[in-house]
């Protein structure tokens, strides 16, 4: 199916058979030898396209209704009253393709968006609401391995070597924060620290399908079921192609509540963070820009980053006292991995 034809269907909501005919006329073997296949494809395309456009329009309507319903008055009295109320629960629709449509339940606190990340009311409320789950007391439940047989992650081993020199030099009872821990056991870079060195910490994951998997692992850390804010305040975001972005009307997006990383650190008691990991498919720089580094105790930071942004990020981090100490080139990918360390 020509991409130009599908794009016109998605943008206009109108399917024009003439567009398909013009495209197929340029393919002689399809025109002459497979007319029946071409006609069948035409029918299937028409049916799928109409269904796809219908779901797209329905979702855009739901987004508008969601924004209308969650618009709030940021008057101080209204905010105070709302913080003790239960979160509103919404059903969002994720239209991935004409045949893959997912319904999800998301908890939203509209008045959070009125508060700055340093507002004590926000921090106090985060300590006692549904977004931050306590460490599990159940036995580990990893899908791929038993805890005692868990394999070493190569990237984690590189981090340990760069930070501490060897496994024996890793401090006991450290603290980590991992933003974007991934969808399975192998993706998370902090399991080694937790299992072998007694570290605890916080996992921040806003995608419901991934956060549900993390919950099932029964890890001995706090779990935050929200995305990390791209601003210095809570805000709504959409999830598209594995990346959170500013809220917009788009048929392949889902609506979520994002919370500032600084607020989450303060809600955890502002612990000394031995290692902060941010792997968010392109939002690393925006998240770093929200952190007032003079008000937190973060020793090292590991991120994915587009090399084009490296100079800006290095300059920003140096102003806060951090230096890059290692770079890992990822073959075939647009991003590279960088490790920054706080200079004493």
N, C-alpha and C positions, 0 to 999 in steps of 0.2 A: 504494500500500500504506500503510495507516494507520501512523503512527509508533508509536502506542501498542501496536499488535499486534507490530511488530518488536521493540520494547523488551522486551515480555514474553517473546518467544522467546529473546532474548539473555540475559535475566536468569535465566529459569527452565529453559531448554532444552526447553520443552514448547510445541508448537504447538496451539492450540485453535481449530478452525474456527469455533466459535460467535462468537469475538471478531471474526473477519473478516466473518461474516454480519451481526452487529450494525452494524458500520461501514458495510457496503455498503447496508444497509436505509435508511440516512439519505440515500442519493443516489438519488432516484427514477429519473433517466434511466438510471443504471447498472442499477438493478433491473429496469426494464421493457424497455429496448431493447438491453441488452448482457449478457444472462444468460450467453451462451456465453463472452464475453470475461471475465466475472467468474469463471466456473468455470476457465477456462484460467489466469487470474491466481492463483487459489487453488492450483492444482497447482504452478505455478512457484514461488510463495511457499513452499509446503511443502518442496519439494525444496531450494531455496536456503537456507532457514532451517535445515534439518537439517544441511546441509553446513557452513554457517557456524558453528553451535553445535559441531559435531564438531571443527572446526579451533580454535575458541576453547578448548575443553576440552583439546585436545592441547597447545596453546601454554601454557596455565596449568600443565599437568603438566610441560612442559619447563622452565618458569621455576622451579618448585619443585625439579626435579632439578638445574638449574643452580646454584641457591643451595646445595643440599645438597653438591654436588660441589666448589664453590668456597669453601665455608666453611673458614677456616684458623685455625691457632693463631698468635696474634700474639706468641708468645714470641720474645725477641730472637734466640736461636740459630736458631730456625726461619726467621725473616725473613732473617737473614744467609745461610743456606744457599739460600734460594729466589731471591735476587736474581740469582744467576748462572745460574739455570735458564732455559730457553726459555719464552716465553709460551705459555699454553694457548690452543688454538684451538677455538672453538665455532661451531656452526651455529645461527643464530637464525631464527625465522620471523616475518614481518611480515604479518599478516592485515589488509589494508586494507579488504576487502569480501568478500562471498561468492565473487566471481569473480577477485579480485586478491590472490594470495598469493605473497610474495617470500621466498626463502631467501638468507641472508647469512652470510658468514664473519667473525667478530670475534675479535681477539686480546685475551686477558684476562690480567692479572697480579694474582692475588688478594692477594698479600702487600703490594702497593702500598697497599692500603686500610688497612694497619696503621700507615702512616707519616704524620707531619705534613708539610705542604708545605715546611717549612724544614729537614727532615732531610737531612743531607748524603748519606746513603746513597741516598735517592730521587733527588736531583739528579744525583749521579754516575752512577746507573744510567740515567737518562733520556738522558744524553749518548751512550750507546752501545747503545741498544736499537732495536726496530723501529718505535716510534711517531714518531720525528723523522727525516724524510728530508732529506738534504742538497740544496742548490740544484742544479738540473739543469744539465748541460753541453751538452745538445742544443739545437738551434734552437727558437725559439718555435713553438708549434703551436696558435694560436688558431683556434677554429671559425669565427668570423664575420668576422674581419678580419686582414690582414697587420699585423705589428708597426708598420711605418712608416706605415700608413694608419689606425692605430687612432683612433677618434673620441674626443673629449673627453667625460668623464662630467660631467654638469651638477653633481651633488652634490660631486664631487671639486673642481671649479672653485670652488664656493662655499667649501669648506674652505680651499683655497689663498688665496682672497681674504681670508677672515677671519683666517687665521693670518699670512700674509706680505704681504698687500696686492696683490701681483701675481706673475705667473709668474716674472719675472726675479729675484725675491727669494727664491725657494724654494732652500734650501741643497742643495748637491750631496752625494751619498753619505750620505743620511739613513737612518734605520731605522724601519720600521713594524711593527706587529703587527695583524693583522686576524682577529678571531674571528667566524666565520660569513661567509666570503667569497662564498657563494652558489653557484649551480649553473652559471653560464656567464660568459663574458667581460664582459658588460655589468654584471652584478651587483657584481663586485669594485670597491671604491673605491680600491684601491692600485695598479692597473696603470699609471695616469698617472705616479705617483711613480717607479715602477720603470722604465718605458720612457723617460720624458722627463727624469728628474732623477737617474738612477743610484742610486736607493735600493734597499736590500735589506731583508730582514726575515723575518717568520714568518707563515704562514697556518695557522690552527687550525680544522680542520673534522672533526667526528666522524661525519657521515653518510657511509657508504661510497659511495653513488652520487655524491655531490658531490665527495668527496675523490678518487675515481677520475678524475673529469673534470679536477680541478686538476692531478693528476699528469700527465695527457695534455697539459696546456698547456706543460709544460717551463719553468715560471717559475724565475727565478734567486733563489729564496728558500728558506728552510727550510719544510717542510710537516709539520704535526703531525696525524697520523691518530687523533685522539681529541677528545672534547668537553672544553670548559673546565669545571672543577669548580665546583659550587655550594656547596662546603664548603672548609674550609682543609686539605683532605687529598684524596687520590684516593678515588673511590667509583664504584660502578656507577650507571648511569642508564638510563632508557628514552627512546625517541624517539617522540613522539606529536604528530601535527598540526604537524610541523616544529619542535618544541620539546623540549629535553631536560628530564626531570623526575626526581624521586626514584623509585627502583625500586619498582614495584608490579605486581600481577598484573592485567594488562589485555590483551585480545585484540588490540589495535591498537598494541602497543608492541614495541620492539626493545631488547635489552640491549647496553650499551656500557660501556667503561672511560673515565671522565673523569679528567683530570689538572689540578692547580692551575695557574693562569696564572703565579703567582709562581714555582713550581718550574720551569716551562718557560723563563721569563726568565733564571733563574739558570743553567739548563743551557746557555743560549745565551751565557753569559759576562756576564750583567747589563749589556747595552749601554745606552747612552742611547737611549731610545725617543722619537723625535720625534713620532710619532702612533700612538695606540692606538685601534683601531676595534672596537666590540663591537655586533654586530647579531644577536641571538639570539632574537627573537620573544618577549621578555618576561623573559628571565633576566639582563638587563644589571645590575640593582641587586644581585642575589645574587652575581654575579661580581665586581663592584666591591668588595663587602664582604669578599671574601677577600684582597684585595691590601694588604700592609703598605706604604703609599706612602713611608714614611720609609726603606725599604730598597731602593727601585728608583728609576730616573731616567726618569720619564715626563713629557714636556713638555705634551702635549695629549691629550684623550680625546674621541672622537666616539661617541655612543650613540643608539640608539632608546630611547624611554622613554614609558610611560604618564604623561600630564600629572598624574594623581592622585598619582604618586610623586615629582613634581618637588621639592617642598619638602623631603622627607626626603633625597633624593639631593643636593640643593644644600647642605643643612646638613652632610651627611657629607663631601662633597668640600671644603667650605670649611675643615673641621677639618684637612684634609690639604694646604691651601694652594692649592686650585683655585677658579677663578671661571668661571661660565658667560658666554660672550661672544656666543653666537648661538643662535637657535632657528629651526628650519624646520618649518612646519606641513605635514603630509601630508594632502591632501584625501581625505576618505572613509575615513581610517584612524584607529584608536584611539590610535596612538602618534605622537609627534613626535620630531624629531631635535635633539639638543643638543650643543654643542661647549664643552668645559671646557679652560681653560688654566692651567698652573702659574704662580702669581705669583712673580716674582723678588724 
